[in-house]
Amino acid sequence: MRQVSTPISSLDPAVAAQLKRDSDGLVCAVVQQFDSAEVLMVGWMDDEALHRTLTSGRVTFWSRSREEYWRKGDTSGHAQLVKGVALDCDGDALLIRVDQVGVACHTGSRTCFDGRELRAQEGHRDA
């Protein structure tokens, strides 16, 4: 489990004040293709990962398993070029709009959701 103490970060304090982090100091980041609205993947960010994402033009995450920062595409070449970042109304999730270069999923799929549909009862509007 990650230490909850907030590491030193250059994130704008006004932005940091809006974040509602989990017990590990992380915020969920949903990554979406900017022009098609396709949901590509989900990752986790702390204040420093968000700062790096906002200031570098590339998406940086915090790896919960490796306990280190990683920038999407540094080893695979499948980079995520930042087009926009939004914070949800509760401050506990980020929407990162990107131009995805190559595939988003480590399995080689376009998205982390390809071929993983679950059976669900569809809802319908009353006429």
Disulfide bonds with the S-S distance in Angstrom:
none
